[in-house]
Amino acid sequence: MKHLPLDREEYIEQAYFFKNYRERLEDAIPSQVILATIYEEILATTKLPMAIDFLKGELLLTGRISDGMEKLSHYFTPFQTFILKNAEDDKSKFDQKTGLKILEREAEYRSESPSSSGLFIYQFECIARNRLGYQAGLDAISKDTIYDDDWSKWIRKLKIQLGSIDFADLLYLRSQHFVDEQQRLPGNENFVPQFPVLFTKQDGRIAKANHNRDPLYMFAALQRQLGYPEVPRPLAKPDKPIFHPALEARLHKIEMRLQLIDSELKGEFDLNQFIIKEVKLDDDEMA
């Protein structure tokens, strides 16, 4: 069962919450402390403070806030829960900070003037770029409150069509641009599409131009031309060494000592390797 979309002020506060949660995690602040302190910063006229209080309890109980978001399905969307559930999975390489950045930008887009096509392109690229799985991901997207029944049916149908039909063609065939081109054909002025039109004329033009090309090029073009939100990239690994140079040198010395102890226990310890050999110089070299 779908719930009604939230008010604009809810999405504004959600964007603030996800942003500050991510930034404080980067400062190595525990999640329990973050949820306990950020609770007071959120606008009291929204429902987010109550949701954060519930998430704090679930975090202490299960160690995951995604479990609490799943229980608050009337407030958090299935896609939001899906993103954080993957971020909190022990076996997943998907970073929690990247997941929070994704939710932050999604909430910002929802607080403006979101379109169903713009939000779908953003959510689909998030799944594709981070390899989160199309089956569960599209199922979560189809349950979003912004999509009507026509959108939800088409999104669920994508789970079968992906891989056999070019993704750009799937968008083009459901766009107004496809309808306009069919009606311009001779004797086909009264053409009526068999399925509901979901994407605009401009969406269809960009999709047709990217036929048989990498879908990431199409996503980038839609972001440039139509102002769709840009998907956050995974955080780059720092160039700094993992250990401080002084600590690394210390560990190297300890490792060498352990190797000597191991050699002595095995009876393979040889003192000759520590004896400084006398270097004899010829008379010519000394002259």
Helices and strands as residue ranges (DSSP letters): H 8-26, H 31-38, H 48-62, H 65-71, H 78-87, H 96-110, H 116-130, H 134-142, H 149-161, H 167-172, H 176-183, H 201-209, H 215-226, H 245-265, G 271-274, H 283-286
